[in-house]
Amino acid sequence: DGSIVASGWADGEAGTSKGMVFSVQTPNSNNGGGGALAQAVVPRRAGSVEDPSKARLVVDQTMGPEIEESKPKALLYDEEGALFVADVKRKCVLSRPQPRGDQEPLVQSLVSEYEGKQLQGPTAMCFDENGTLYFTDSCEVGVFGADKGSVFTVSSEDQMLRPLALKCLNYPTGIACDPTGQLVYVAETSANRVLRFARRLNGVYYSSVYHTFTGGFGPTGIVERQGMLFVARADLEGAMPQSKGGSVCVIGTDGNLLREVPAPCTEIFAMNLVGGNVLQEGGSEGLELAVVDSGANKIWKIPVSDLDVEA
């Protein structure tokens, strides 16, 4: 129906935070909503519980009374309508099955550690067509002495957690893959570049630098569409007098920059494709890029047609 689902959190007393997942109608899609600091956005799936006419899902309440706070940094649905949330506060990936009937299912931790060590903070996620989950894991920017970031995958076959890159990346954030999972793209924000992980026949992924930017804070959100990448580039509001602000770039199938357009905001820290036939391959008619403006707590929409490329 054109509406979208966003996640974020509302700060409370003594540094606490209440994680929320809320629906945003198309006419009001420039508002974070509910006092929550918007962090991520996805198209709302038909029949999902995040219905505009229903109450917001507060992640803390569905986790149970022993959980006090959360910071849902990213969210997405699988093909069966289950909801997945990357929680940087709890340092885990949460999952909630598609609700059946009137009973609200419990949100549970899907993965929280690797080889006995806690994750740093899942930041972004994506699925391939087989249901395999890929996500980036990194501490928040500015944390002194923290380990470098990682990229993990959770196989749809055996549910095993495996690293594609382990504690070697400079603040990895956005992630996207082609439908088959053969190619995985990661925004290495603090290195100002996009990495590509290519899977060989033996199942091993090989990584390389796919595109390097100059200036700005770095790439954050990534969307893959028919081999092309839409990349959100963030900057820090007021950090540099000559800052040109945020932008959205289109990278071609050969890794070269095709187009860059100014974004309506500076601090872009998430982006997704919404509207039209977003879940199907095809033209760009009706497709929009939903851009999360964390600095102003707004969600903007940029028509793909404005980028002058065929998606």
ROLO-320544 format. One record per residue (C-alpha): x, y, z; residue in three letters. Coordinates in steps of 0.5 Angstrom, whole numbers, plus 500, padded with zeros to 3 digits. Layout:
<recs>
XYZALA/...
</recs>
This chain:
<recs>
500500500ASP/506505500GLY/507505507SER/514504510ILE/516501517VAL/522505521ALA/526503527SER/529508532GLY/529509539TRP/527515544ALA/532517549ASP/529517557GLY/532519563GLU/539517566ALA/541515559GLY/536509558THR/533508551SER/527505549LYS/527501542GLY/521502537MET/519500531VAL/513504528PHE/509505521SER/510511517VAL/504513512GLN/507515505THR/504522506PRO/507523513ASN/514520511SER/518526512ASN/517525520ASN/521520524GLY/514519529GLY/513518536GLY/519522539GLY/523516536ALA/530517533LEU/529514526ALA/535510524GLN/532505519ALA/527504514VAL/524498510VAL/518497506PRO/512495510ARG/510488508ARG/503486506ALA/499483513GLY/505485517SER/503487524VAL/506494523GLU/500496521ASP/498504521PRO/492503524SER/495499530LYS/500501536ALA/507501535ARG/511495537LEU/516497543VAL/522492542VAL/523493550ASP/516490552GLN/516484547THR/523482550MET/520481557GLY/521485563PRO/528483564GLU/530487558ILE/531494560GLU/533498553GLU/535497546SER/537501540LYS/534498534PRO/539500528LYS/536496522ALA/531492521LEU/528488515LEU/523482513TYR/524475511ASP/520472505GLU/515469511GLU/514476514GLY/518475520ALA/522481523LEU/529482524PHE/532487528VAL/540489529ALA/540492536ASP/547496537VAL/545497545LYS/544489546ARG/549487541LYS/545482538CYS/540481532VAL/533480534LEU/528476531SER/520475531ARG/516471527PRO/510473523GLN/504474528PRO/499469528ARG/492470530GLY/491475536ASP/497473540GLN/504477539GLU/510473539PRO/516474543LEU/522477540VAL/528473541GLN/536473540SER/538470533LEU/545471534VAL/549475540SER/556472540GLU/562469535TYR/567464538GLU/564466545GLY/566473544LYS/560478544GLN/558482538LEU/560489538GLN/554492535GLY/550489529PRO/549495524THR/546493518ALA/543487515MET/540484508CYS/538477505PHE/539474499ASP/533470495GLU/535463499ASN/534466506GLY/541467508THR/542473512LEU/548478512TYR/550483517PHE/555488519THR/558489526ASP/562495529SER/562499535CYS/559506534GLU/564511531VAL/569515536GLY/569509541VAL/577509543PHE/581502543GLY/575498540ALA/576492535ASP/575494528LYS/569491525GLY/566485522SER/562482516VAL/558476518PHE/553471515THR/548466518VAL/546461513SER/539459511SER/541452511GLU/545450518ASP/544457521GLN/551457523MET/554464524LEU/560465519ARG/565471518PRO/566474511LEU/571479514ALA/573479522LEU/575485526LYS/579488520CYS/574494517LEU/574501519ASN/567502521TYR/563498516PRO/555500516THR/551499510GLY/551492507ILE/547489500ALA/547483496CYS/545481489ASP/539476489PRO/543470489THR/548472495GLY/554471490GLN/556478491LEU/556482497VAL/557490498TYR/559493504VAL/560501506ALA/566501510GLU/565508512THR/571510516SER/575508510ALA/571512505ASN/570506500ARG/565500498VAL/568493499LEU/565487494ARG/565480497PHE/565475491ALA/563468493ARG/567462489ARG/565455487LEU/568453494ASN/563457498GLY/569462500VAL/568469499TYR/574474496TYR/574481498SER/576487494SER/575495494VAL/570496489TYR/569504489HIS/573509493THR/570516495PHE/574522497THR/571528501GLY/565527506GLY/564523512PHE/564516508GLY/558512505PRO/553509510THR/547506506GLY/547501500ILE/542499496VAL/543493490GLU/538493484ARG/540489478GLN/547490479GLY/548497480MET/549500487LEU/545506490PHE/550509496VAL/548514501ALA/554518503ARG/554522509ALA/557528512ASP/557531519LEU/553537520GLU/557543521GLY/563539522ALA/567543516MET/565550513PRO/566547506GLN/562541507SER/557539501LYS/552535505GLY/550529504GLY/549525497SER/546519493VAL/551516488CYS/550511483VAL/555506482ILE/555502475GLY/556494474THR/564496473ASP/565499480GLY/565506477ASN/561512479LEU/555514474LEU/552519478ARG/552523484GLU/546528486VAL/545532493PRO/541529498ALA/536533502PRO/540532508CYS/547531511THR/547526516GLU/545520512ILE/546514516PHE/541509512ALA/537508506MET/533503503ASN/528502496LEU/521503497VAL/515503493GLY/513501486GLY/515493485ASN/521494490VAL/521486491LEU/521485484GLN/526486478GLU/524491473GLY/524498471GLY/524504476SER/517507475GLU/514508482GLY/521507486LEU/524511491GLU/530511496LEU/527513503ALA/533516506VAL/534517514VAL/536523516ASP/539522523SER/541529524GLY/534532523ALA/530525525ASN/526525518LYS/525520513ILE/526523506TRP/524520499LYS/528521493ILE/525518486PRO/529514483VAL/527517476SER/531523479ASP/537520479LEU/537519471ASP/538512471VAL/534505469GLU/534501475ALA/
</recs>
